[in-house]
Amino acid sequence: MARSSEDRRGARCRTAGGPSNAVAAQFATLSGCVARTYISTMTLAFGAGSGEAAAAMTKPVFRALPNTFDVATRLASPRTFRLLARSRVLWRVVLCLLPLLAHSARAADLFVLNERYGSISFSVDHFGSFSSLGSFPRFMGRLTIDRLHPEQTKVEVEADAAEVTVPWQDGTEMLRSSDFFDTAHHKAVRFTSGAIRGLDPKHFEIDGMLEIRGIRRPLTLQATLERQRADPVSGAEIADFSVTGTLSRADYGMTAQPIMISDQVRLLITARIELPALVQ
């Protein structure tokens, strides 16, 4: 009876005095474990935005391990050969996916937002005749921009409510009191974006949730790209954004002084970010 190619392959390995099937199987299992370990490592590295570093780290392994499979295949029995073949397929999949993973990691840029390169201010009307301006001088945020898919951009900002201020001392103390921001019990004002819609290349609408005094309400903001230019030193793109919106303070339980202070509060947020060159 004619023998299959796999049987002939196994017979050649056994007559050549090669290692046992157990050794070859352990070799294949080890290779598969290494492959899975590197998949996990790359996934974590790419998730942290370190795609290029991960690619550089894994490149020598990708070059060396196919030779490992070739050696083990020549030493394996038919059963172990099939196991090695599956491991080889796994590595081919990893090699094919690596450029896609690296490109995906570079497509989204993470920026830290704070008062050094931005501001959060608000204004209200008094007696319907004049207005005053207040601000949150301390805040921190995260902006994740996906330039390939701008609608997937995410914004998270937290302002220190205890630092809210207006130009006169009595007004600052009033805003920090229990009638308004109640900073003794609520330390932060938070905004988290949801859907982002591009109206044109320079204008966007941001739907999100604003939390004040522990009360969360939906809020839509309008964002505008005011200026974009190249930094003459670093060569990076510098983008200046302004964000505006309007809210009702009564929605957040701040109903005191309705005659002196308008219910409508206008928001103005500015941010400057540095965009690294997009890797093609």
TANORRA-V787053 format. One record per residue. RES is the residue in one small letter. SS is DSSP state (H for helix, E for strand, C for the rest). PHI is phi in radians with two decimals (none if undefined). OMEGA is omega in degrees with one decimal (none if undefined). Layout:
res-><RES,RES>
ss-><SS,SS>
phi-><PHI,PHI>
omega-><OMEGA,OMEGA>
//
This chain:
res-><m,a,r,s,s,e,d,r,r,g,a,r,c,r,t,a,g,g,p,s,n,a,v,a,a,q,f,a,t,l,s,g,c,v,a,r,t,y,i,s,t,m,t,l,a,f,g,a,g,s,g,e,a,a,a,a,m,t,k,p,v,f,r,a,l,p,n,t,f,d,v,a,t,r,l,a,s,p,r,t,f,r,l,l,a,r,s,r,v,l,w,r,v,v,l,c,l,l,p,l,l,a,h,s,a,r,a,a,d,l,f,v,l,n,e,r,y,g,s,i,s,f,s,v,d,h,f,g,s,f,s,s,l,g,s,f,p,r,f,m,g,r,l,t,i,d,r,l,h,p,e,q,t,k,v,e,v,e,a,d,a,a,e,v,t,v,p,w,q,d,g,t,e,m,l,r,s,s,d,f,f,d,t,a,h,h,k,a,v,r,f,t,s,g,a,i,r,g,l,d,p,k,h,f,e,i,d,g,m,l,e,i,r,g,i,r,r,p,l,t,l,q,a,t,l,e,r,q,r,a,d,p,v,s,g,a,e,i,a,d,f,s,v,t,g,t,l,s,r,a,d,y,g,m,t,a,q,p,i,m,i,s,d,q,v,r,l,l,i,t,a,r,i,e,l,p,a,l,v,q>
ss-><C,C,C,C,H,H,H,H,H,H,H,H,H,H,H,C,C,C,C,C,H,H,H,H,H,H,H,H,H,H,H,H,H,H,H,H,H,H,H,H,H,H,H,H,H,H,H,C,C,C,H,H,H,H,H,H,H,H,H,H,H,H,H,H,H,H,H,H,H,H,H,H,H,H,H,C,C,H,H,H,H,H,H,H,H,H,H,H,H,H,H,H,H,H,H,H,H,H,H,H,H,H,H,H,H,H,H,E,E,E,E,E,E,E,C,C,C,E,E,E,E,E,E,E,E,E,C,C,C,E,E,E,E,E,E,E,C,C,E,E,E,E,E,E,E,E,C,C,C,H,H,H,C,E,E,E,E,E,E,E,H,H,H,E,E,E,C,C,H,H,H,H,H,H,H,H,C,C,C,C,C,C,C,C,C,C,C,E,E,E,E,E,E,E,E,E,E,E,E,E,C,C,E,E,E,E,E,E,E,E,E,E,C,C,E,E,E,E,E,E,E,E,E,E,E,E,E,E,E,E,C,C,C,C,C,C,E,E,E,E,E,E,E,E,E,E,E,E,H,H,H,H,C,C,C,C,C,C,C,C,E,C,C,E,E,E,E,E,E,E,E,E,E,E,E,C,C,C,C,C>
phi-><none,-1.23,-1.62,-1.24,-1.10,-1.19,-1.11,-1.09,-1.08,-1.13,-1.11,-1.05,-1.13,-1.25,-1.26,-1.38,1.33,-1.29,-1.12,-1.23,-1.05,-1.08,-1.14,-1.11,-1.12,-1.08,-1.10,-1.14,-1.07,-1.06,-1.09,-1.10,-1.11,-1.07,-1.04,-1.15,-1.06,-1.24,-1.07,-1.11,-1.06,-1.14,-1.05,-1.15,-1.14,-1.14,-1.11,-1.52,1.41,-2.00,-1.08,-1.15,-1.14,-1.13,-1.11,-1.13,-1.19,-1.58,-1.01,-1.05,-1.19,-1.08,-1.28,-1.49,-1.21,-1.00,-1.11,-1.04,-1.12,-1.07,-1.11,-1.11,-1.12,-1.18,-1.74,-1.69,-1.37,-0.95,-1.16,-1.19,-1.03,-1.13,-1.10,-1.13,-1.07,-1.13,-1.12,-1.10,-1.06,-1.02,-1.17,-1.08,-1.10,-1.07,-1.10,-1.24,-1.43,-0.96,-1.09,-1.15,-1.15,-1.12,-1.13,-1.13,-1.15,-1.46,-1.23,-1.87,-2.01,-1.80,-2.20,-1.66,-1.82,-2.76,-1.24,-1.17,-2.16,-2.99,-2.70,-2.24,-2.33,-2.59,-2.45,-2.37,-1.68,-2.11,0.97,1.24,-2.14,-2.58,-2.26,-2.34,-2.04,-2.19,-2.70,-1.97,-1.26,-2.22,-2.74,-2.54,-2.69,-2.24,-2.12,-1.94,-1.81,-1.78,-1.29,-1.42,-2.38,-0.99,-1.16,-1.64,-1.10,-2.16,-2.31,-2.35,-2.34,-2.28,-1.83,-1.38,-1.11,-1.19,-1.78,-1.01,-2.57,-2.29,-1.12,-2.10,-1.08,-1.07,-1.16,-1.10,-1.11,-1.13,-1.13,-1.46,-1.34,-1.15,-1.27,-2.15,-1.34,0.84,-1.18,-1.17,-2.01,-2.28,-1.47,-2.41,-1.95,-2.22,-2.30,-2.24,-1.36,-2.07,-1.39,-2.20,-2.06,-1.52,-1.49,-2.81,-1.01,-2.08,-2.28,-2.43,-1.96,-2.07,-1.60,-2.81,-2.10,-1.87,-2.03,-2.34,1.01,1.35,-1.84,-1.85,-2.41,-1.20,-2.56,-1.92,-1.99,-1.92,-1.93,-2.29,-1.42,-1.38,-2.57,-2.52,-2.64,-1.61,-1.30,-1.16,-1.59,-1.53,1.41,-1.34,-1.45,-1.86,-2.13,-1.90,-2.03,-2.15,-2.29,-2.24,-3.04,-2.35,-2.41,-1.74,-1.17,-1.12,-1.10,-1.96,1.39,-1.77,-1.92,-1.19,0.95,-1.20,-1.43,-1.33,-2.12,-1.15,-1.29,-1.34,-2.06,-1.69,-1.84,-2.42,-2.15,-2.14,-2.67,-2.10,-2.24,-1.91,-1.68,-1.19,-1.07,-1.33,-1.36,-1.44>
omega-><-178.9,178.9,178.6,179.2,179.5,177.9,179.0,178.3,179.1,179.8,179.5,-179.9,-176.5,-178.7,178.8,177.6,-178.0,179.3,-179.0,176.5,-178.9,179.3,179.7,179.0,176.7,178.8,179.4,179.7,178.9,179.8,178.2,178.2,178.4,178.8,-178.6,178.0,-179.0,173.8,179.3,-179.8,-179.8,-179.8,178.5,-178.2,179.6,178.6,177.9,178.9,-177.8,-174.6,-177.7,179.2,179.7,179.5,179.1,-178.3,-173.2,-175.0,178.8,-180.0,179.5,-179.9,-172.5,-170.5,173.8,175.2,176.5,179.0,179.7,179.6,-177.9,-179.2,179.9,-177.2,-168.2,171.0,179.1,-178.7,179.9,177.6,178.7,177.4,178.1,179.4,178.0,177.9,177.9,177.8,178.6,-179.5,177.3,177.8,179.6,-179.6,178.7,-175.8,-175.0,179.3,179.5,179.4,179.8,179.3,179.7,-179.1,-178.1,-175.0,-177.8,-179.8,180.0,179.7,174.1,179.4,175.1,-174.5,179.7,-178.4,178.6,-180.0,173.0,-179.8,179.5,177.7,177.1,176.5,177.9,178.7,179.0,-174.9,177.8,-175.8,176.4,-175.1,175.0,-177.0,170.5,-174.3,179.0,177.4,179.5,-179.7,177.3,176.4,178.1,-177.4,173.1,-174.3,174.5,179.1,-174.6,-179.4,178.0,176.7,-177.8,178.4,173.8,-178.2,175.5,179.3,178.5,-176.8,-178.4,-180.0,-179.6,-173.6,170.9,-171.9,179.1,-171.6,-179.4,178.7,177.9,179.3,178.9,-179.2,-178.8,-177.0,-178.3,178.7,-176.5,-174.0,177.3,-173.3,176.2,-177.6,-177.6,-170.1,-171.1,168.6,-173.5,172.5,177.3,-176.8,172.1,179.0,175.1,-177.2,175.5,178.2,172.4,-175.0,-177.1,-176.4,-176.7,170.8,-177.0,173.3,179.8,179.2,177.1,179.9,175.4,-179.4,-179.5,-179.5,-179.0,178.1,175.8,-179.5,176.1,-179.7,176.1,-179.5,-179.2,171.2,-174.4,-178.1,174.3,-175.2,178.9,175.2,-176.7,-178.5,-175.7,-176.5,-180.0,176.4,175.7,-178.4,176.7,-179.1,166.8,-178.6,-178.8,177.9,179.8,179.0,174.7,-179.7,178.6,177.9,-177.9,174.8,179.5,-173.5,-177.6,175.8,-176.1,179.7,-177.3,-174.4,-179.2,176.8,-179.3,178.8,179.7,-179.1,172.4,-178.1,175.1,179.3,173.8,-179.4,178.3,-177.0,174.1,-179.9,-179.6,-179.6,-179.8,none>
//
